[in-house]
Amino acid sequence: MNWLSPSILAADFNRLGEQIRCVRDNGAQALHFDVMDGLFVPSISFGMPVLASIRKETDMFLDVHLMIREPVRYVKEFAESGADLITVHYEACSDVKATLRAIAQTGAKVGMSIRPETPVSVLRPFLKSLDLVLIMSVNPGFGGQKLMEGTYDKLRDTRKLFAEVFGAESGDGVPRLEVDGGVNTENVGALLRAGADTIVAGSAVFRGDIADNTKKFLQILA
């Protein structure tokens, strides 16, 4: 099943509760929560208090993407604040295995992301510890960027890697494959065909008619 995970980074925080209810009521399966520390990426976003507030108001799956240096320091707190899945960057961890193990110990699902310039081969040693792989289709840290054309090949290469490690490109025990950055209704079909099954979209959902935008995505994802 394909999922839509709207990124609240693009939402209007003055109307955040209303907008979350809108994407939920129109079929979105998850919410994407981008945490940025101003160190691993240039921007600063939001953290645990915002996540905890959202958790109190929704039963949606909370897909937390930590774009922070040495995220192992905070995975327990993010899990306690309501994260259902915690994704960390391969490039941000001095000890990737220890970080993934720390996430698993909280009971949250485990995700790992790679930047556009990082080859998918780095994922191989960790795949059996993961519930999700996130392929960044823009340089992380800013919303509203254009999707990089190399993303399609990277998704296909990741599915091939899944087949080598798990004996199948998808199915039980195989991580979900998420894509984030510059996704819209014009390119999402090609991203699905390249192998993505979990779609993060920010501006393309939250700018304009949110209900209509969400429905258009889900029609393509169906």
C-alpha positions as CSV (number, residue, x, y, z in Angstrom):
1,M,0.0,0.0,0.0
2,N,1.3,3.4,-0.9
3,W,1.3,6.1,1.7
4,L,1.1,9.9,1.6
5,S,3.0,11.6,4.5
6,P,2.4,15.4,4.3
7,S,5.2,17.4,5.7
8,I,4.0,19.9,8.3
9,L,7.1,22.0,7.6
10,A,5.0,23.6,4.9
11,A,1.8,24.0,7.0
12,D,0.5,27.2,8.5
13,F,1.3,26.9,12.2
14,N,-1.4,29.3,13.1
15,R,-3.9,26.8,11.7
16,L,-1.9,23.6,12.3
17,G,-4.5,21.5,14.1
18,E,-7.1,22.4,11.4
19,Q,-4.7,21.5,8.6
20,I,-3.7,18.2,10.2
21,R,-7.4,17.3,10.5
22,C,-7.9,18.2,6.8
23,V,-5.2,15.9,5.5
24,R,-6.3,13.1,7.8
25,D,-10.0,13.4,6.9
26,N,-9.0,13.3,3.2
27,G,-7.0,10.1,3.5
28,A,-3.4,10.9,4.3
29,Q,-1.9,7.9,6.2
30,A,0.9,9.7,8.1
31,L,2.4,13.1,9.0
32,H,6.0,13.9,8.2
33,F,7.8,15.9,10.9
34,D,11.1,17.5,9.9
35,V,13.5,18.3,12.7
36,M,16.4,20.5,11.8
37,D,19.2,21.6,14.2
38,G,21.1,24.3,12.3
39,L,24.2,22.1,12.3
40,F,23.6,19.1,10.2
41,V,21.5,21.3,7.9
42,P,21.5,25.1,7.8
43,S,17.9,25.6,9.0
44,I,16.2,25.2,12.4
45,S,12.7,24.0,12.6
46,F,10.9,22.5,15.7
47,G,11.3,19.8,18.2
48,M,9.8,17.6,20.9
49,P,7.3,20.1,22.4
50,V,5.6,20.5,19.0
51,L,5.6,16.8,18.4
52,A,4.1,16.1,21.8
53,S,1.3,18.6,21.2
54,I,0.5,17.0,17.8
55,R,0.5,13.6,19.4
56,K,-2.2,14.7,21.8
57,E,-4.5,15.8,19.0
58,T,-4.2,13.0,16.4
59,D,-3.9,9.3,16.1
60,M,-2.1,9.6,12.7
61,F,1.2,7.8,12.1
62,L,3.9,10.3,13.0
63,D,6.9,9.9,10.7
64,V,9.7,11.8,12.4
65,H,12.8,12.8,10.2
66,L,15.7,13.9,12.3
67,M,18.0,16.1,10.3
68,I,20.3,16.6,13.3
69,R,23.9,15.9,14.2
70,E,24.3,12.7,16.4
71,P,20.6,12.0,16.7
72,V,21.2,9.2,19.1
73,R,21.2,11.9,21.8
74,Y,17.5,12.5,21.3
75,V,15.8,9.4,20.0
76,K,14.4,8.4,23.4
77,E,12.8,11.8,23.9
78,F,11.3,11.9,20.4
79,A,9.8,8.4,20.9
80,E,8.4,9.5,24.3
81,S,6.9,12.6,22.6
82,G,5.0,10.4,20.2
83,A,7.1,9.4,17.2
84,D,5.9,6.2,15.6
85,L,8.9,6.1,13.3
86,I,12.3,7.8,13.7
87,T,14.5,8.3,10.7
88,V,18.1,9.4,11.1
89,H,20.7,10.3,8.5
90,Y,23.5,7.9,7.7
91,E,25.8,11.0,7.3
92,A,24.9,12.4,10.8
93,C,25.8,9.4,12.9
94,S,29.3,8.6,14.1
95,D,28.0,5.1,15.1
96,V,25.1,4.2,12.8
97,K,24.5,0.7,14.3
98,A,24.3,2.1,17.9
99,T,21.9,4.8,16.7
100,L,19.5,2.4,15.0
101,R,19.7,0.1,18.0
102,A,18.7,3.0,20.3
103,I,15.7,3.7,18.1
104,A,14.6,0.1,18.1
105,Q,14.9,-0.1,21.9
106,T,12.3,2.7,22.2
107,G,9.7,0.6,20.4
108,A,9.5,3.1,17.5
109,K,10.0,1.9,13.9
110,V,13.5,2.5,12.5
111,G,14.3,4.6,9.4
112,M,17.5,5.7,7.7
113,S,18.0,8.5,5.2
114,I,20.7,9.4,2.8
115,R,21.5,12.7,1.1
116,P,21.4,13.0,-2.7
117,E,25.2,12.6,-3.0
118,T,25.4,9.5,-0.9
119,P,25.4,6.2,-2.8
120,V,22.7,3.6,-1.9
121,S,25.4,1.0,-1.3
122,V,26.0,2.5,2.2
123,L,22.6,1.1,3.2
124,R,23.5,-2.5,2.7
125,P,24.9,-3.3,6.2
126,F,21.9,-1.8,7.9
127,L,18.9,-2.9,5.8
128,K,17.8,-5.7,8.1
129,S,17.6,-3.3,11.0
130,L,15.3,-0.9,9.1
131,D,11.6,-0.4,8.6
132,L,12.0,2.4,6.2
133,V,14.6,3.9,3.8
134,L,14.3,7.6,3.0
135,I,15.8,8.8,-0.3
136,M,16.3,12.6,-0.2
137,S,15.4,14.0,-3.6
138,V,16.7,17.5,-2.7
139,N,19.5,18.7,-0.4
140,P,18.0,18.5,3.1
141,G,17.3,21.6,5.1
142,F,14.9,23.8,3.0
143,G,11.4,23.3,1.6
144,G,10.2,24.2,-1.8
145,Q,13.2,22.8,-3.8
146,K,13.0,21.1,-7.2
147,L,13.3,17.4,-7.3
148,M,16.7,16.1,-8.6
149,E,16.5,14.0,-11.7
150,G,18.9,11.4,-10.3
151,T,16.3,10.5,-7.7
152,Y,14.5,8.0,-10.1
153,D,17.6,6.0,-10.7
154,K,18.4,6.1,-6.9
155,L,15.0,4.6,-6.1
156,R,15.4,1.9,-8.7
157,D,18.9,1.1,-7.3
158,T,17.5,0.9,-3.8
159,R,14.9,-1.6,-4.9
160,K,17.6,-3.7,-6.6
161,L,19.5,-3.6,-3.3
162,F,16.4,-4.8,-1.4
163,A,16.2,-7.7,-3.9
164,E,19.8,-8.7,-3.2
165,V,19.5,-8.5,0.5
166,F,15.9,-9.8,1.1
167,G,15.4,-11.9,-2.0
168,A,12.5,-9.6,-3.0
169,E,12.1,-5.9,-3.9
170,S,9.1,-5.5,-1.6
171,G,6.9,-7.4,0.7
172,D,7.0,-8.6,4.3
173,G,10.2,-7.8,6.1
174,V,11.4,-5.4,3.3
175,P,11.7,-1.7,4.4
176,R,9.3,0.9,3.0
177,L,10.9,3.2,0.5
178,E,10.2,6.9,1.1
179,V,11.1,9.9,-1.1
180,D,11.2,13.5,0.2
181,G,11.8,16.8,-1.6
182,G,10.2,18.5,-4.6
183,V,7.4,15.9,-4.9
184,N,4.2,17.1,-6.6
185,T,1.3,15.5,-8.4
186,E,3.1,15.9,-11.7
187,N,6.1,13.7,-10.8
188,V,4.7,11.4,-8.1
189,G,3.5,8.8,-10.6
190,A,7.1,8.5,-12.0
191,L,8.4,8.2,-8.4
192,L,6.0,5.4,-7.7
193,R,7.1,3.6,-10.9
194,A,10.7,4.0,-9.9
195,G,10.0,2.2,-6.6
196,A,8.8,4.7,-3.9
197,D,5.9,3.6,-1.8
198,T,5.8,6.4,0.8
199,I,5.6,9.9,-0.5
200,V,6.5,13.1,1.5
201,A,5.0,16.3,0.1
202,G,4.9,19.7,1.8
203,S,4.2,22.7,-0.4
204,A,2.3,20.5,-2.9
205,V,-0.2,19.6,-0.1
206,F,-0.4,22.6,2.2
207,R,-0.4,25.4,-0.4
208,G,-3.7,26.1,-1.9
209,D,-6.7,23.8,-1.4
210,I,-5.4,21.3,1.1
211,A,-8.3,18.9,0.8
212,D,-8.2,18.9,-3.0
213,N,-4.4,18.5,-3.0
214,T,-4.5,15.6,-0.7
215,K,-7.2,13.9,-2.7
216,K,-5.3,14.3,-6.0
217,F,-2.2,12.7,-4.5
218,L,-4.2,9.8,-3.1
219,Q,-5.9,9.2,-6.5
220,I,-2.4,8.7,-8.0
221,L,-1.2,6.6,-5.1
222,A,-4.2,4.3,-5.2
